[in-house]
Amino acid sequence: MDDTDTSNGDAEGERADGVDVDIDALLDRAGFDPETNVLTRRQAEVLLLRERNVRQTTIADRIGTSRANVSSIEASARTNVEKARETIAFAEALSAPVTAEVEVGTDLYDVPKLVYDACDAAGVKVNYTAPDLMKAVSDAAGDAVQGREVREPILVGVTSDGNVQVRRSTADG
């Protein structure tokens, strides 16, 4: 612990858990712009410090709030980051020139042929071998794929440069 931390909210040159931290400089270096970011500045600060293993109690002391509030700020920030990732994945799926709908009950071993056929029809080359594609689909689909069985409809998108994006679909199959 750093007994000399008498933070007054000024980010420059402060110490957090014995580590020099210039929050403004680190946020600038990471390209944080509160006008275009889904995170508030406070959320960005908390995530920045938590990613550097600074304890919530230390952050709370530093920003003048309770540990419970820091926990809430961190949880909201992580939720916002996940929503932003989901939004990006959705936007990428919309713009993917190739999509293959994989219906409930499909054997995972049949997915590469579905994807390859859709790519052939669109003139797009997939950057995955069949085993790698099955693993990518299974990993990205989470519990929508169990063993070799597709249990929830999924959408496999392929970008023009051959990268694969997998999303759960709300389609009935």
C-alpha positions in Angstrom: 0.0 0.0 0.0 1.1 3.6 -0.6 0.8 5.5 2.6 1.8 8.8 0.9 -1.2 8.8 -1.4 -3.1 12.0 -0.5 -5.1 12.2 -3.7 -7.1 15.3 -4.3 -8.6 14.1 -7.6 -5.7 15.6 -9.7 -4.6 12.7 -11.9 -1.1 13.9 -12.7 1.8 12.2 -10.8 -0.4 10.4 -8.3 0.4 7.0 -7.1 -2.0 4.0 -7.0 -1.0 0.9 -5.1 2.6 2.1 -5.2 2.7 2.6 -9.0 3.0 6.0 -10.7 -0.2 6.6 -12.7 -0.9 9.6 -14.8 -4.5 8.9 -15.7 -4.8 11.7 -18.2 -1.7 10.6 -20.1 -2.8 7.0 -20.1 -6.3 7.9 -21.3 -4.8 10.1 -24.0 -2.4 7.4 -25.1 -5.3 4.9 -25.4 -7.2 7.4 -27.5 -10.0 8.0 -25.0 -12.4 10.8 -26.2 -15.4 11.3 -23.9 -17.3 12.8 -26.8 -17.2 9.7 -28.9 -16.8 6.9 -26.3 -19.5 4.8 -24.8 -17.8 5.1 -21.4 -18.0 8.1 -19.1 -14.7 9.5 -18.1 -15.2 8.1 -14.6 -15.8 4.6 -16.0 -12.7 4.9 -18.2 -10.6 5.9 -15.1 -11.9 3.1 -13.0 -11.3 0.5 -15.8 -7.8 1.9 -16.4 -6.9 1.5 -12.8 -8.6 -1.9 -12.4 -6.7 -3.2 -15.5 -3.5 -2.2 -13.6 -4.6 -4.3 -10.6 -5.4 -1.3 -8.4 -7.8 -2.3 -5.7 -11.3 -0.9 -5.6 -10.7 0.5 -2.1 -7.7 2.5 -3.3 -9.6 3.8 -6.3 -12.5 4.8 -4.0 -10.1 6.7 -1.8 -8.5 8.3 -4.8 -11.8 9.5 -6.4 -13.6 10.3 -3.2 -16.3 7.7 -3.2 -17.2 4.3 -1.6 -15.7 0.9 -2.7 -19.3 -0.2 -3.5 -19.7 2.8 -5.9 -16.4 1.9 -7.6 -17.7 -1.7 -8.0 -20.9 -0.3 -9.5 -18.9 2.0 -11.9 -16.7 -0.9 -12.9 -19.6 -3.2 -13.6 -21.4 -0.5 -15.6 -18.2 0.1 -17.6 -17.7 -3.6 -18.4 -21.4 -3.9 -19.4 -20.9 -0.9 -21.7 -17.8 -2.4 -23.2 -19.6 -5.6 -23.9 -22.5 -3.8 -25.5 -20.1 -1.9 -27.7 -18.5 -5.1 -28.8 -21.9 -6.6 -29.6 -22.8 -3.5 -31.6 -19.6 -3.8 -33.6 -20.2 -7.5 -34.2 -23.8 -6.7 -35.3 -22.6 -3.9 -37.7 -19.9 -6.2 -39.2 -22.5 -9.0 -39.6 -24.7 -6.6 -41.6 -21.9 -5.7 -43.9 -20.5 -9.2 -44.4 -20.9 -10.1 -48.1 -21.5 -13.8 -47.2 -23.8 -15.1 -44.5 -24.7 -18.7 -43.8 -27.6 -19.5 -41.6 -27.0 -22.6 -39.5 -30.3 -24.1 -38.3 -31.0 -25.9 -35.0 -30.1 -29.5 -35.2 -27.3 -29.0 -37.8 -24.3 -31.2 -37.2 -21.2 -29.1 -36.6 -19.4 -31.2 -39.1 -21.8 -29.9 -41.8 -21.1 -26.2 -41.1 -17.9 -25.9 -43.2 -19.8 -27.1 -46.3 -22.6 -24.6 -45.7 -20.1 -21.8 -45.3 -17.8 -22.9 -48.2 -20.8 -23.2 -50.5 -22.1 -19.7 -49.6 -18.6 -18.3 -50.1 -18.1 -20.0 -53.5 -21.4 -18.5 -54.7 -20.2 -15.0 -53.7 -16.6 -15.5 -54.9 -15.2 -15.1 -51.4 -12.3 -17.2 -50.0 -12.5 -18.4 -46.4 -9.3 -18.2 -44.4 -10.1 -21.3 -42.4 -9.6 -25.0 -42.9 -12.7 -27.1 -42.1 -11.4 -28.2 -38.6 -10.4 -24.6 -37.8 -13.8 -23.3 -39.0 -15.7 -25.8 -36.9 -13.6 -24.8 -33.8 -14.1 -21.0 -34.5 -17.9 -21.5 -34.9 -18.1 -23.7 -31.8 -16.0 -21.3 -29.7 -17.8 -18.2 -30.8 -21.3 -19.7 -30.5 -20.9 -20.6 -26.9 -23.6 -22.9 -25.6 -25.5 -22.5 -28.9 -23.3 -25.5 -30.0 -23.1 -28.5 -27.7 -20.8 -31.3 -28.8 -21.5 -31.5 -32.5 -25.1 -30.3 -32.4 -26.2 -26.7 -33.1 -28.8 -26.1 -30.4 -29.7 -22.5 -31.3 -29.7 -20.8 -34.7 -26.4 -19.2 -35.6 -25.3 -16.9 -38.4 -21.8 -17.3 -39.9 -20.7 -14.2 -41.7 -17.6 -14.1 -43.9 -16.0 -10.7 -44.7 -14.6 -9.9 -48.1 -11.1 -10.6 -46.7 -12.2 -14.1 -45.6 -12.5 -13.6 -41.9 -15.3 -15.4 -40.1 -17.8 -13.8 -37.7 -20.2 -15.9 -35.7 -23.4 -14.6 -34.1 -26.3 -16.2 -32.4 -29.3 -15.6 -34.6 -32.8 -14.8 -33.4 -34.2 -16.6 -36.5 -36.3 -19.7 -35.9 -34.1 -21.6 -38.3 
